Amino acid sequence: MTLRDKIIIVTALVLLSVLAWIATVHQAGGMGLGLMTMSMTMGLPFSISNAVLYIALWGVMMVAMMFPSVAPTAMLFATVTRQKREQAAPFAPVWLFTAGYAVLWTLTGGVAYAGDIAIQSLPDTFPGLRTYGSVIGGLTLIIAGLYQLSPLKYVCLSKCRSPLGFLLNSWQDGYWGAFRMGVHHGAYCLGCCWSLMAVLFVVGTMNLVWMGVLTLIIFMEKILPYGVAMGKGTGIGLIGLGLVLVVAPSTLAVG
């Protein structure tokens, strides 16, 4: 792949991510909740239309957070397809790969919506949960931190950190194959990053500050040489933060 092709792909992914960030910030501002947004459900009850809107907004958030770190895999995919095109072999454009990736992450918004609705409605059904809100939040962070230290986390992370290995083992020809590869890569990414996304349900699913922090962590885990150590350090930090939230929530201004 030529330098020009690399610049085009990286620029496109960065531009999409930036536009998604702008849309997310605008949406948070439209809610009147500023930089510390607490819920993407906006206090609205469950409905199909609200669920569809939530999933669409979640998809935009995932593009904002995940596209920067998928750039190496997308560029390598483009290199392979360019070679296939020059050899008159079946090939597919890189946008189909990234579309599959984005669709997988967007569909996880259904699970996220269910989680947000539960957080919103369960305390009304079971008022006793209000007393244990900080404990539940702390346990969520501890579980997320423990997963960060688990072998499964690093099996998935290895697929994200080694684009060549992923493409060699998962290659599928054709347009549909490219889309399926994007979904497949997104599934590994989900296995790597779901624990970090769980943090948003403690701090707020449109908390822009934490979104920025998690985006940076995800990028460093996948791209930088010390990404594995970074992931383990993040896990230890989440466990520590969770313990504080369980034992002494007042120190974090949570009560």
N, C-alpha and C positions, 0 to 999 in steps of 0.2 A: 504494500500500500504506500502510495506517495505521501510526502509531507502535506501536500494540499488536501488529500483525502482525510488525513488525521485531523487537520485543523478544522475541516468542515464538520466532521463527526463530533469532535469535542465541543466546538462552538454551538452546534445544534443541541447537544445534551445540556450544556451549561445554560443556553438561552431558554430551553424548556423548563429547566429547574428554576431559573430566575423568574420567569413568568408565573410559574406555579407558586413561588414564594410571594410574589406581588399579589396574586389572587387570594392566597391564604391570609396575608396581612390585611388586605382590604376586607375580607369576610369577617375577620376578627374585629376590625374597627367598626364594621357595619353593625355588629352585635352590641357595640358600645362597651366592650369589655377590655379593650386595650391589649397590652402585652401579656397580661396574666389571665387569659381566657380559661374558664374552668370546664366548659362542656360544649361540645359541638351540637348537642341536641337542642340547645337554646331553651330548655325547659318545656319543649313541646311534647305532647303525648305520642304514643306509638301510632303510626299509620303507614300505609304503603308509600304514599307520596313523600312523607318525611324520611322514610328509610331510603328511598331512591335518592333524595337530595343529599342525605348524609353520606351515602356510599360515593356519590359523585364528588363531594367535597373531600372525602377521605382519599379518593384517587388522586386529586390534585395535590393534597398533602404528601402522598407517597412519591409522586413525581418530584416534588420539591426536595424531599429528604433522600431519596434513593438513587436518582439519576446520576449525580456526580460520581458515585462509587461504581457504577456499572460501565463507565466509559472504557476502561481497559478491555473488558470482554467484548463490548460493541466494536471497538477498533479492530480487535483480532478477528472477529466474525467478518468484518468488512474486508480484511486482508484475504481471508480464505475465499470469500465469494468473488473477489476480484480475480484471484487466480483461476477459479473455476470458469468465470466468464471468458478469460483469455484462452482457456483450453476448450471453449465451446461446450462446457459441461453444464448441467442444470445448476442454477444459482437463484438466490433471492436477495432482495435489498435489505439492508441492515435495519430499516425502520420496522420491518415485520418482526424481527427479533425483539426490538425494544418495545413494540406494541404488545407482544405476548407477555413480556416482563411486567409492563404497566397494568395489563388486564388482571394478571394474577394478584398483584398488590391491591388493585382497586376492589376486587371481589372480597378481599379480607375485610373490607369495610362493613360487610354484613355482620361479621362476628363483632367488630368494633361497635356497631350500632346496638347490638344486643347487650353488650357490656355496658355501654353508656346509659341505655334505658334502664338496665338493672340497677346501676348506681343511683339513678334518678328516682326510681319508683320503689325499690325495696324498703328504704327507710320509712316510707309512708305506710307500707303494709306491715312491716315489723319495726316499730318505733325503737325497740331496744338496740337495733343496729347503730343508731345515732351515737350511742355511748361508746361503741367500739370502732368508730370510724377510723381513728388513728391506728388502732391495732390491725384492722383489716388492710389498711394502706401499707403499714409497716411489713406485714407478712407478705404482701404482694411484692414489695421491693426485695425482701429476703429470698423469695422463690426465684425472682428474676436474677438476682445475684448468684444464687446457687447454679442456675442453668448456665450462666456465663462461665462457670468453672467446670462444666460437665464435658465429657468426651464428645457427646453428640453435637454440642455447639461447635466444636473445632473440626468435626467431620464436615459439617455444612460450611464453615468458614473457609476450609481448605479449597472447596470448590469455587468460592468467590475470589480467593487470593491466587488461584492458579487457572486463569482463563484458558490456557492452552490445554491443560489436562481435562477441563470440562468439555471443551469443544471436541477433542479427540475421542472422548468416551461417549459423547451425546449427540454427535453430528447426525442431522437428518436433512436429506435433500428436498428441494422444492419450497414453494411459498408456505404451504401448510407446515412443512417440517421446520422452517425458520421460526414460525409463530410458536410451534410446540416447544422448540428449544428455548425460546424466551420465557415461556411458562415454566419449563423445567428449571431454568436458571433462577427464576423468581422464587420457585419452591425451595431451592437450597438457600436462597437469600432470606426467605421467611424463616426457615429453620435456624438460620444464624441470628436473626435480628428480632424475633418475636418478643424475646425477653426485654429488649430495650423499648419496644413499642408499649409493653405492659406498663412501663413507667408513666406513660402519658395518662393512664387511667387513675393514677394517684395524684399527679400534679395538674391534670386538666388536658383533655384531648386536643385543645387548640391553644395550649400554652406555648406561645411563640418563643419564649426564652428557652424552655426545655427542648422544643423542637430543634432549635439551633444547636444546642449542646449535643443532642443525640445524633443529629446529622454529622457533626464533626467527629464524634466517636465512631460512627459507622464507617465514615470515610477513612479514618486512620486505621481501624481494624482491618479493612479490606485492602488498603493500598500501601501503607507504610511498612518498612521492613520489620519494625517492632510491633506490628498490629496484634499478634497473638498475645504478647505480654500486656499490651494496652487493654485487650478484652478481659484478661484475668484481673488486671488492676481495677477495671470498671466493675467487675463482679464483686470484688472485695469492698469497693466503695459503696455499692448498692446494699450489700449485706449490712455494712456499718450504719448507713443511713436508715435502713429498715429497723434495725435494733433501737436506734435513737427514737424513731417514730413510735415504736411499741412501748419503750420504757420511759422516755421523757419527751413526749410530744410538744410540751410547752417551749422547749428550747428551739423548736423549729416553727414556732408561732402557729402550731396546729393543735386544735383542741376539740 
